[in-house]
Amino acid sequence: MFKMDKKYFLLEVERLRKAVEEKKYKLNAEDIQFYNNRHRQLAESYFKEDVSEIKTFSTLDGEFSVKAERIVFGAHGPYIEFDLEDSEVDSLEIPADQKWRLSEEYKVKYIYFVPKGREEKIYYQIDTVSYADYKKEKFYIDLYNMKKEKKNVK
């Protein structure tokens, strides 16, 4: 594993995410594979180890932890898959600008939550997508909002 300067790392993550957004729904299988592999390399550089071996993560400020079922590498980046009962998240709320997702007129793939009084985005997967192996009825949080936790959750 190579060591990466943090400033370069953050710029590279942002560059990759913008590139995916520009392509929107035009990602082909080769694009998806490229972004998945690049995000895996960046994550392992960031954590300085194989992230699939880490089982517990906490927010950068240590406020809450989640027990990882697995790390999903998608076109938008790496996400920790977890069940809500295997976390220390007390309560979730839907931001006002995301409540439209609850309307039956929209066929959404996920519902976007934030822990009460916080800003970390937590996604509840409703349906599958083509750009990542997200499972229905699982929760996901951006790996880069988290750090390796030394204690186990529940």
N, C-alpha and C positions, 0 to 999 in steps of 0.2 A: 504494500500500500504506500502511496506517495503522500507526503505532507503538503498541505496547501495553505497559503496565506489566507487568513479569514476574509479580508477585503475582496480578494480575487474570488474566493469561494462564493460569497454573497452575490457578487456581480454575475458569476457564471450561472447560479441558480436562477436569478432574475432573468438573465438572457434566455435561458432554456424555456422558462415559463412564458415569456413574451412570444417566443417563436411558435410555441404550441398554440397560444391564443390567436396569433395571426393566421394560422392554418385552419382554425376552428374545426369544422367537421370534415376537413379534407385530408386528415391523416390516414395514410395507408399503413399496412402491416409493417413495412420496412421503417417508416417514420416512428411508429410506436415502439418497435424494438430498439431503435437508436436512442430515443429519449429514455426508455426504461433502463437500458444499460448505462447511459451517462448518469442518470440519477443514482443508480446503485454505486457507481464509482465515487460520486460526490459524497454520498452518505457515508461510505466506508472511510473516506478521507476525513470527513467531519468528525466522526466518532472514533477514528483510528482503530477500528476493528470491524469484524463482520457483524453488521447490525442485526442479522437474522438470529444471532446467538443471544442477543440482549432480550430479556423477558419483562423487565419492568422499567418504565420511563416516568419521569416527572416533568412538570412544567419548568421552565428556566428559573423561575423564582421559587420552586419547590412547593407551590401551593397545593397541587393535587397530583396524583399518580394514576397511571393506568397499567394494567397487566396486558402485555401484547400477546395476541394469538399468533400474529405474524406481521411482517412488514410487506406492504404491497407497493411495488414500484410501477408507477403508471406514467403516462406522458406528462402529467402535471407535477410529478415529483413523488417522493416516498411518503406513504401514510401508514400509521400504526392502526392495525385492526384490533378492536377490543369489544367486549360486552360491557354494558353500563354497570352491571353488578360486580364486575372485576375492576372497578375503578374507585377513586375517591372523589368523583364528581358528585357534588351534593344536589344541585338542581340545574336544569337547562332551560333556556328561554330562546324563543325565535325572535331575531331582530325584526323591527317593524318593517324594514324594506325587504324582508324575506317571507312575510306572511302570505304573499300571493301563492307560494308553493303549496299551501294547504287547500286551495281551490280545486274542485274536481274538474274544472275546465282546462287545467294544464296537466299534461302528462310529464311529471317530473321524475328524475332518476334518484334524487336525494332530497332530504330536508336538512337545512342548515341551522344549527343551534350555536349558542355560546353559553359557557357556564355563567350562571348568574353573577353579575358584577365584574365580568372579565371579557377579554377580547378574542381568545383562542377560538377558532372555528372548529366545530365538531360536526361531522356529517353523518346522518343516518341514511343508509343506502336502502332505497325502495326497489330499484330495478338495476339490472346489469348495464354496463357501458362497454363500448368497444375498445377504449384506450387504457383500461386497467382491469385487473381481475378482482374487482370489488364484489363481495357477497351480499345478497339481500339480507336485511335485518341485522346488519352489523354496523358498528360505529367506527368512524375514522377520524384521526387527527394528524395534522401535518407533522412529520418527524422532526422538522427543523424548529418547531416550537417546543421541543422537548429535549431532555438530557437523560443520560443513563442514571437510573435510580439504584442505590445500593441496597435498599430494603425491599422486601416483597410486599405486594398489595394483597390484602385479605388472605 
